């Protein structure tokens, strides 16, 4: 069980409106928000994954791709 106190009125009203627009109870809507947030890796995990990845060798540089794109216009 989670209880959140001192939620500003404006925030509470907006959450209620969004829940109603989706045909959900406020509890179900907030639970969905929390589940979605927890399903995403946090910043540390993202950086860990990036740092553990092998470098990618590109055939052209970003500058060359931009130059080619400009020339095509």
N, C-alpha and C positions, 0 to 999 in steps of 0.2 A: 504494500500500500504506500502510496506517495501522496503527500499533502503539500500544496504550495500556498503559502500565506502572502498577504500584502501584494496581491496582483493588482496593478492599477486598473481602475474602472474601464478606461479606454481599451486596454489590452484584452480584458475579459470580454467586453462587448464584441470586439473584433473576432475573437476566437469563437464566441457563440454564433455570430453571423456566418462565419466560414463553415462551422460544423453543420448548421442548418442548411446552408447552400449545398452541402454534399449529402444531406439526408442522414447525418450522423448525430449521435449524442456528443456532448462536449467531451465526455470521458473517452469515447472511441476516437474522436478526432485528435485529442492530445496524445493518446497512446500511439496512434499512427505516426504522428510527428516524432515522438521519441524513438519508435522503432526504426524509422527512416534515418534518423540522426545516428543511432548506434550502429546501423548497418554499414555506414560509411567509415572507411578507415580514418583514424585521426592523422593529424599533420605529421607526427613522428613516424607513423607507419608508412605514410606516403614517401617521406624522405628516405627511410630505410630501404624501401623497395627500389627507389631511384638509384641510390648509392650502390646497391647490390647488383644492379643490372649491368650487363656487358655494354660497352660503348658501341654505337652504331656508326658504321662507316658510310657516309653519303657519297654519291658520285659527283654531286655538284654542291656548291655552298649555298647558303640562304641568299647571299647577295646576288649570286648568279641567277637563282630562281626569280628573284624580284626583278632583276634587269630584264630577263626574258619575258616576264609578265607585262612589264611596261612597254616593251617593244611590240608585243602582240596587240596592244591597244592602238 
